[in-house]
């Protein structure tokens, strides 16, 4: 992922998952964030079913080969070709997984102008000052402040942000390049990432770089007196209010010449949103759902906290667990749209219905449950039964002791805050562990997070490095727990 500003370097947080509107027959789907871009029809890709052998390396691939850059399943002439005004080198870290890399899109769509080069084979550029490396920092400049004739090539790094920092630091060739940066933009990347929402997928960064090139050097030649327009800009849909004026400054005569760089990206984004992540119904109840493409029967019921099913972090975590567990993960609206609807007796019956619906509607064969704060009590009650195989709670709110703990039948993970009046360290938390230790009837684990307060794992301030570290660890531990027992 590529950060787009120095702000992105200093304020790590979870990247947001773009949220579709409810899927039902009476409400039309939300407009695509790519709707105003001039991107060719994805029809050649939608016709592709199954995998094909790469004509060069014979690997079984879908859409294209990551190694040979060969198109499969359709004729290359059916796909767009983008011509770039400045050649581009993508320096790929050897640890960057092919399946996660979007840089290959640029290589396939602009084959005459893009090279993908392994990091260990970074070329010796004769004049590094004529190379612009897309990399934020104090010495990075915007293209509008750089003379057009002073550079001959762009370089973009393809790897995680931590990998990118080491690559620039350890490579004399890259370290000597001039640095360029782009305006901040929010990512649309569909994978969960422990970075800010301003860390872009590589193809997004490439697209915005060339869009800014056009703005800096080409638009004046198209129509020097062109008026500002809101059309044909992904920024209009994605940018924060602070940066929304970027879109308004685009001339109305912009012809979308680089929009097709996002051809594969738009197709995959739409595919993922439609098939694997949506607001839908589960047993008749509004539900946010994320489904791994590798789902084979494992499911997780996510019991939200008092802030409800639409809290952004809850949805991010649903997406995270779906990816990490290769599972179907659901977060139903147990408040019926109103947090005041907080009847435990009714709530428990709805929890049971949700599990039954997971099995009857989606073929779930193994179900786990995780509850945060308010959702903790429901997690305990479900773990008293054989409806679930495994449970986890994060800073549960006011359990009924000793009953809620004594009756546990399933392996249970406790993620505990040091400062928590609803599950205090020297009170309920200590008593719960003593009960389980004395009974010796189930597998359990308590993990304490020093300095953390109630709610850190659901709605903690991720701009605080200590909270961010605890938040990440808590969910890594939960994912390991579920992968072991589910």
C-alpha positions as CSV (number, residue, x, y, z in Angstrom):
1,X,0.0,0.0,0.0
2,X,1.3,3.5,-0.9
3,X,0.6,6.4,1.5
4,X,-0.4,9.6,-0.2
5,X,0.7,12.2,2.3
6,X,2.9,12.6,5.4
7,X,-0.3,12.5,7.4
8,X,-0.7,8.9,6.4
9,X,2.7,8.2,7.8
10,X,2.0,9.6,11.3
11,X,-1.6,8.5,12.0
12,X,-2.0,4.8,11.5
13,X,-5.5,3.4,11.6
14,X,-7.6,0.8,10.0
15,X,-8.5,1.3,6.4
16,X,-12.3,1.6,5.9
17,X,-14.3,-0.9,3.9
18,X,-16.5,0.9,1.4
19,X,-20.1,0.1,2.5
20,X,-22.8,-0.7,0.0
21,X,-26.4,0.2,0.7
22,X,-28.9,-2.5,1.7
23,X,-29.5,-5.1,-0.8
24,X,-33.2,-5.4,-1.4
25,X,-35.7,-5.4,-4.2
26,X,-37.1,-1.9,-3.5
27,X,-33.9,0.1,-3.2
28,X,-31.6,0.7,-6.2
29,X,-27.9,0.0,-5.6
30,X,-25.6,2.9,-4.8
31,X,-23.7,4.5,-7.7
32,X,-20.3,3.1,-8.3
33,X,-17.5,5.4,-7.2
34,X,-16.1,4.8,-10.7
35,X,-19.3,5.8,-12.4
36,X,-18.1,9.2,-13.8
37,X,-14.8,7.8,-15.1
38,X,-14.3,6.9,-18.7
39,X,-13.5,3.2,-18.3
40,X,-14.3,0.7,-21.0
41,X,-17.0,-1.9,-20.5
42,X,-15.9,-4.9,-18.4
43,X,-17.9,-7.3,-20.6
44,X,-14.8,-9.2,-21.9
45,X,-14.0,-10.0,-18.2
46,X,-17.5,-10.9,-17.2
47,X,-17.6,-13.6,-19.9
48,X,-14.6,-15.4,-18.4
49,X,-15.5,-18.5,-16.4
50,X,-12.8,-20.6,-14.7
51,X,-9.0,-20.6,-15.1
52,X,-6.8,-20.9,-18.1
53,X,-3.2,-21.9,-18.7
54,X,-0.8,-19.1,-19.3
55,X,0.4,-19.5,-22.9
56,X,4.0,-18.9,-21.8
57,X,4.5,-20.5,-18.4
58,X,1.5,-22.9,-18.4
59,X,0.4,-21.8,-14.9
60,X,-3.3,-22.0,-14.2
61,X,-4.5,-18.4,-13.9
62,X,-7.6,-16.2,-14.2
63,X,-7.8,-13.0,-16.2
64,X,-4.0,-12.7,-16.6
65,X,-0.7,-14.2,-15.6
66,X,1.1,-12.2,-12.8
67,X,4.5,-13.4,-14.0
68,X,4.3,-13.3,-17.8
69,X,1.7,-10.5,-18.1
70,X,-0.3,-12.6,-20.6
71,X,-4.0,-12.1,-20.9
72,X,-6.1,-15.3,-20.6
73,X,-9.8,-16.0,-21.2
74,X,-10.3,-13.3,-23.8
75,X,-8.4,-11.7,-26.7
76,X,-6.1,-8.9,-25.8
77,X,-7.6,-6.7,-28.5
78,X,-10.9,-6.6,-26.5
79,X,-9.2,-4.8,-23.6
80,X,-8.2,-1.2,-23.5
81,X,-4.6,0.0,-24.0
82,X,-3.4,3.1,-22.2
83,X,-0.6,5.3,-23.5
84,X,1.4,7.1,-20.8
85,X,3.3,10.3,-21.4
86,X,6.1,9.3,-19.1
87,X,7.4,5.7,-18.8
88,X,6.9,4.0,-15.5
89,X,9.0,1.5,-13.5
90,X,7.3,-0.5,-10.8
91,X,9.9,-1.8,-8.3
92,X,8.3,-4.9,-6.7
93,X,9.4,-6.3,-3.4
94,X,10.1,-10.0,-3.5
95,X,7.7,-10.5,-0.5
96,X,4.8,-8.8,-2.2
97,X,2.2,-11.6,-3.0
98,X,1.1,-11.8,-6.6
99,X,-2.5,-12.1,-5.6
100,X,-2.4,-8.9,-3.6
101,X,-0.5,-6.8,-6.1
102,X,-2.4,-4.4,-8.4
103,X,0.7,-3.1,-10.2
104,X,0.3,-5.8,-12.8
105,X,-2.8,-4.0,-14.0
106,X,-0.7,-1.1,-15.2
107,X,1.8,-3.5,-16.9
108,X,-1.0,-5.2,-18.9
109,X,-2.9,-2.1,-19.8
110,X,0.1,0.1,-20.7
111,X,2.5,-2.6,-21.9
112,X,4.7,-0.2,-24.0
113,X,5.3,2.2,-21.1
114,X,5.4,0.1,-17.9
115,X,8.1,-2.2,-16.6
116,X,7.8,-4.4,-13.4
117,X,11.2,-4.9,-12.0
118,X,12.2,-7.1,-9.0
119,X,13.7,-5.1,-6.1
120,X,17.0,-7.0,-6.4
121,X,17.3,-5.9,-10.0
122,X,16.8,-2.2,-9.6
123,X,18.6,-0.6,-12.6
124,X,21.4,1.9,-12.4
125,X,19.7,5.0,-13.6
126,X,22.3,7.2,-15.4
127,X,20.9,10.4,-14.0
128,X,18.8,9.7,-10.8
129,X,17.8,13.4,-10.7
130,X,15.8,12.7,-13.9
131,X,13.8,10.0,-12.1
132,X,10.8,10.9,-10.0
133,X,10.1,8.4,-7.2
134,X,6.6,8.4,-5.9
135,X,7.3,8.6,-2.2
136,X,6.0,11.0,0.4
137,X,8.2,13.0,2.8
138,X,9.6,16.4,3.5
139,X,11.6,16.5,0.3
140,X,8.8,15.3,-2.0
141,X,7.2,17.8,-4.4
142,X,3.9,17.9,-6.2
143,X,4.2,17.7,-10.0
144,X,2.7,21.2,-10.4
145,X,5.9,22.5,-8.8
146,X,8.3,20.5,-11.0
147,X,9.4,21.5,-14.5
148,X,8.0,19.1,-17.1
149,X,11.3,18.8,-18.9
150,X,13.3,18.0,-15.8
151,X,12.4,14.3,-15.5
152,X,12.2,11.3,-17.9
153,X,10.7,8.5,-15.8
154,X,8.4,7.7,-12.9
155,X,9.2,5.0,-10.3
156,X,6.6,3.5,-8.0
157,X,7.3,0.9,-5.3
158,X,5.1,-2.2,-5.0
159,X,5.1,-3.6,-1.5
160,X,3.8,-3.0,2.0
161,X,4.6,0.4,3.6
162,X,7.2,-1.2,5.9
163,X,8.8,-2.9,2.9
164,X,8.8,0.3,0.9
165,X,10.6,2.2,3.6
166,X,13.3,-0.4,3.8
167,X,13.6,-0.5,0.0
168,X,14.2,3.2,-0.3
169,X,16.5,3.3,2.6
170,X,18.7,0.3,1.5
171,X,18.8,1.0,-2.3
172,X,21.3,3.6,-3.4
173,X,19.6,3.9,-6.8
174,X,16.2,4.7,-5.2
175,X,17.6,6.9,-2.4
176,X,19.2,9.2,-5.1
177,X,16.0,9.7,-7.0
178,X,14.0,12.9,-6.7
179,X,10.7,12.4,-4.9
180,X,7.2,13.3,-5.9
181,X,4.0,13.1,-4.0
182,X,0.3,13.3,-4.8
183,X,-2.7,14.7,-3.0
184,X,-4.3,12.5,-0.3
185,X,-7.0,10.2,-1.5
186,X,-9.0,7.5,0.2
187,X,-8.5,4.0,-0.9
188,X,-11.1,1.7,-2.4
189,X,-9.0,-1.4,-1.8
190,X,-11.2,-4.3,-0.7
191,X,-8.7,-6.2,1.6
192,X,-8.5,-5.4,5.3
193,X,-5.3,-3.5,6.0
194,X,-3.8,-2.2,9.2
195,X,-2.9,1.2,7.7
196,X,-4.7,4.5,7.2
197,X,-7.5,4.9,4.7
198,X,-5.1,7.2,2.8
199,X,-2.8,4.2,1.9
200,X,-3.6,3.5,-1.7
201,X,-3.4,0.3,-3.7
202,X,-0.5,0.6,-6.1
203,X,-2.7,1.0,-9.2
204,X,-4.7,3.7,-7.4
205,X,-1.5,5.6,-6.7
206,X,-0.3,5.2,-10.3
207,X,-3.7,6.4,-11.6
208,X,-3.6,9.5,-9.4
209,X,0.0,10.2,-10.4
210,X,-0.9,10.4,-14.1
211,X,-4.1,12.3,-13.4
212,X,-2.0,14.9,-11.7
213,X,0.4,14.9,-14.6
214,X,-2.4,15.7,-16.9
215,X,-3.6,18.5,-14.6
216,X,-0.1,20.0,-14.3
217,X,1.1,19.7,-17.9
218,X,-1.7,18.7,-20.4
219,X,-4.9,20.4,-19.4
220,X,-3.7,23.9,-20.3
221,X,-2.9,22.7,-23.8
222,X,-6.4,21.2,-24.2
223,X,-8.2,24.4,-23.3
224,X,-6.3,27.1,-21.5
225,X,-9.4,28.9,-20.3
226,X,-11.4,25.8,-19.4
227,X,-13.8,26.1,-16.5
228,X,-13.7,23.9,-13.5
229,X,-15.9,20.8,-13.6
230,X,-17.0,18.2,-11.1
231,X,-17.1,15.4,-13.8
232,X,-14.9,12.5,-14.5
233,X,-13.0,12.3,-11.2
234,X,-12.8,9.4,-8.8
235,X,-11.7,12.0,-6.3
236,X,-15.2,13.5,-6.3
237,X,-16.5,10.3,-4.7
238,X,-13.6,9.4,-2.5
239,X,-11.8,12.5,-1.2
240,X,-12.4,13.9,2.2
241,X,-14.2,17.2,2.4
242,X,-10.9,18.9,3.0
243,X,-9.6,17.7,-0.4
244,X,-12.8,17.8,-2.4
245,X,-11.7,20.9,-4.3
246,X,-9.1,18.7,-6.1
247,X,-12.0,17.4,-8.3
248,X,-13.5,20.8,-8.8
249,X,-10.3,22.1,-10.3
250,X,-10.3,19.6,-13.1
251,X,-11.0,21.3,-16.5
252,X,-14.3,20.3,-18.1
253,X,-12.3,19.3,-21.3
254,X,-10.5,16.5,-19.4
255,X,-10.9,13.5,-21.7
256,X,-10.4,10.6,-19.2
257,X,-7.3,9.5,-21.0
258,X,-5.8,7.6,-18.0
259,X,-9.0,6.3,-16.5
260,X,-8.6,2.9,-18.1
261,X,-5.6,2.3,-15.8
262,X,-8.4,1.3,-13.4
263,X,-10.0,-1.1,-15.8
264,X,-9.2,-4.3,-13.9
265,X,-9.4,-2.5,-10.5
266,X,-13.0,-1.3,-11.1
267,X,-14.0,-4.7,-12.3
268,X,-12.6,-6.5,-9.3
269,X,-14.0,-3.9,-6.9
270,X,-17.5,-4.2,-8.3
271,X,-17.2,-8.0,-8.3
272,X,-16.1,-8.1,-4.6
273,X,-18.8,-5.6,-3.5
274,X,-21.6,-7.5,-5.3
275,X,-20.6,-11.0,-4.3
276,X,-18.8,-11.0,-1.0
277,X,-19.6,-8.0,1.1
278,X,-23.0,-6.4,1.5
279,X,-25.9,-5.3,3.6
280,X,-28.4,-8.1,3.3
281,X,-30.9,-10.1,5.3
282,X,-30.2,-13.0,7.6
283,X,-33.3,-14.8,8.9
284,X,-35.2,-11.6,7.9
285,X,-33.0,-9.3,9.9
286,X,-30.8,-6.5,8.5
287,X,-27.3,-7.8,8.4
288,X,-23.8,-6.7,7.3
289,X,-22.1,-9.7,5.8
290,X,-18.6,-10.5,4.5
291,X,-18.0,-13.8,2.7
292,X,-14.6,-15.1,1.8
293,X,-14.2,-16.5,-1.7
294,X,-12.8,-19.6,0.0
295,X,-15.8,-20.1,2.3
296,X,-16.5,-23.8,2.9
297,X,-18.8,-23.8,5.8
298,X,-17.0,-21.9,8.6
299,X,-19.1,-19.0,9.9
300,X,-18.7,-16.4,12.6
301,X,-21.6,-14.5,14.3
302,X,-20.3,-11.0,15.3
303,X,-22.3,-9.6,18.2
304,X,-21.8,-5.8,18.0
305,X,-21.4,-3.4,20.9
306,X,-23.9,-0.7,22.1
307,X,-23.0,1.4,19.1
308,X,-24.7,-1.0,16.8
309,X,-24.2,-2.8,13.5
310,X,-23.3,0.3,11.5
311,X,-20.3,1.3,13.5
312,X,-17.5,1.5,10.9
313,X,-15.0,-0.5,13.0
314,X,-17.5,-3.3,13.5
315,X,-17.7,-3.6,9.7
316,X,-14.0,-3.5,9.3
317,X,-13.7,-6.3,11.7
318,X,-16.3,-8.4,10.0
319,X,-14.3,-8.0,6.8
320,X,-11.1,-8.8,8.6
321,X,-12.4,-12.0,10.1
322,X,-13.9,-13.2,6.8
323,X,-10.5,-12.8,5.2
324,X,-8.4,-14.3,8.1
325,X,-10.8,-17.3,8.8
326,X,-11.8,-17.9,5.1
327,X,-15.3,-17.7,6.5
328,X,-18.7,-16.2,6.3
329,X,-19.0,-13.5,8.9
330,X,-22.3,-11.8,9.8
331,X,-23.1,-8.8,12.0
332,X,-27.0,-8.6,12.3
333,X,-28.7,-5.5,13.6
334,X,-29.9,-6.8,16.9
335,X,-31.2,-3.3,17.9
336,X,-33.7,-3.2,15.1
337,X,-32.2,0.2,14.2
338,X,-32.6,1.6,17.7
339,X,-30.1,1.0,20.5
340,X,-32.9,1.4,23.0
341,X,-34.2,-2.0,21.9
342,X,-32.1,-3.8,24.4
343,X,-34.2,-6.7,25.6
344,X,-31.9,-9.6,26.6
345,X,-34.6,-12.3,26.5
346,X,-35.7,-11.2,23.0
347,X,-32.1,-10.7,22.0
348,X,-31.0,-14.2,22.9
349,X,-33.8,-15.7,20.8
350,X,-32.7,-13.5,17.8
351,X,-29.1,-14.8,18.3
352,X,-30.3,-18.3,18.0
353,X,-32.3,-17.5,14.9
354,X,-29.3,-15.9,13.3
355,X,-27.3,-19.1,13.8
356,X,-30.1,-21.2,12.5
357,X,-30.3,-19.0,9.4
358,X,-26.5,-19.3,8.9
359,X,-27.0,-23.0,8.6
360,X,-30.2,-23.1,6.6
361,X,-29.6,-20.2,4.3
362,X,-25.8,-20.4,3.8
363,X,-24.9,-24.0,4.6
364,X,-22.7,-23.2,7.6
365,X,-21.4,-26.3,9.2
366,X,-19.3,-24.9,12.0
367,X,-20.2,-21.6,13.8
368,X,-18.3,-19.5,16.2
369,X,-19.3,-16.3,18.0
370,X,-17.5,-13.1,19.1
371,X,-19.0,-10.4,21.2
372,X,-17.8,-6.9,22.1
373,X,-19.0,-5.0,25.2
374,X,-22.8,-5.3,24.9
375,X,-22.4,-8.4,22.7
376,X,-20.4,-10.1,25.5
377,X,-23.5,-11.4,27.4
378,X,-24.9,-13.0,24.3
379,X,-21.6,-14.7,23.5
380,X,-21.6,-16.2,27.0
381,X,-25.2,-17.5,26.6
382,X,-24.5,-19.1,23.2
383,X,-21.3,-20.7,24.5
384,X,-23.5,-22.4,27.2
385,X,-24.9,-24.5,24.3
386,X,-23.8,-26.6,21.3
387,X,-25.0,-24.0,18.8
388,X,-21.5,-22.7,18.6
389,X,-18.1,-24.5,18.7
390,X,-16.0,-21.6,20.0
391,X,-16.4,-18.2,21.5
392,X,-14.4,-15.0,22.2
393,X,-15.3,-11.8,24.1
394,X,-13.7,-8.4,24.2
395,X,-14.2,-6.3,27.4
396,X,-17.7,-7.9,28.0
397,X,-20.3,-5.7,29.7
398,X,-21.4,-6.8,33.2
399,X,-21.6,-10.6,33.0
400,X,-23.8,-12.4,35.5
401,X,-21.3,-14.1,37.8
402,X,-20.8,-16.9,38.6
403,X,-23.5,-18.3,36.2
404,X,-22.3,-16.9,32.9
405,X,-18.9,-18.4,33.5
406,X,-19.8,-21.7,35.2
407,X,-22.1,-22.8,32.4
408,X,-19.6,-22.3,29.6
409,X,-19.3,-25.4,27.4
410,X,-17.1,-24.1,24.5
411,X,-13.5,-22.9,24.3
412,X,-13.6,-19.2,25.2
413,X,-11.1,-16.4,24.7
414,X,-11.2,-13.3,26.9
415,X,-9.6,-10.0,25.6
416,X,-9.4,-7.8,28.6
417,X,-8.8,-4.1,29.2
418,X,-6.9,-3.1,32.3
419,X,-9.3,-0.2,33.0
420,X,-12.8,-1.6,32.7
421,X,-15.5,-1.0,35.3
422,X,-17.8,-3.5,33.6
423,X,-15.2,-6.3,33.8
424,X,-12.7,-5.1,36.3
425,X,-9.3,-6.8,36.7
426,X,-9.6,-7.3,40.4
427,X,-13.3,-8.1,40.2
428,X,-15.3,-10.0,37.5
429,X,-12.2,-10.7,35.4
430,X,-10.3,-12.3,38.3
431,X,-13.4,-14.2,39.5
432,X,-14.1,-15.6,36.0
433,X,-10.6,-17.0,35.7
434,X,-10.8,-18.6,39.1
435,X,-14.0,-20.3,38.2
436,X,-12.7,-21.7,35.0
437,X,-9.5,-22.8,36.7
438,X,-11.3,-24.6,39.5
439,X,-13.8,-26.3,37.1
440,X,-11.2,-27.4,34.5
441,X,-13.9,-28.2,32.1
442,X,-13.2,-26.1,29.0
443,X,-10.2,-24.6,27.1
444,X,-9.9,-20.9,27.9
445,X,-7.4,-18.1,27.6
446,X,-7.3,-14.6,29.2
447,X,-5.2,-11.9,27.5
448,X,-4.8,-8.6,29.4
449,X,-3.9,-5.3,27.7
450,X,-2.2,-2.9,30.1
451,X,-3.3,0.7,29.9
452,X,-6.3,-0.1,27.7
453,X,-9.8,1.0,28.6
454,X,-13.2,-0.6,28.0
455,X,-14.0,-0.6,24.3
456,X,-10.4,-0.4,23.0
457,X,-11.0,-3.5,20.7
458,X,-14.1,-2.0,19.1
459,X,-13.9,1.7,19.1
460,X,-10.5,2.7,20.5
461,X,-8.6,5.7,19.2
462,X,-6.4,4.1,16.5
463,X,-4.4,7.3,16.1
464,X,-2.9,6.4,19.5
465,X,0.0,4.0,18.8
466,X,-0.5,2.1,22.0
467,X,-4.2,1.5,21.3
468,X,-3.5,0.6,17.7
469,X,-0.9,-2.0,18.8
470,X,-3.4,-3.5,21.4
471,X,-6.2,-3.4,18.8
472,X,-4.2,-5.3,16.2
473,X,-2.9,-7.8,18.6
474,X,-6.4,-8.5,20.1
475,X,-7.8,-9.4,16.7
476,X,-4.8,-11.4,15.6
477,X,-5.2,-13.4,18.8
478,X,-8.9,-13.9,18.1
479,X,-8.3,-15.0,14.5
480,X,-5.8,-17.6,15.8
481,X,-8.3,-18.8,18.4
482,X,-11.0,-19.3,15.8
483,X,-8.7,-20.9,13.2
484,X,-7.7,-23.4,15.9
485,X,-11.1,-24.3,17.2
486,X,-13.6,-23.5,14.4
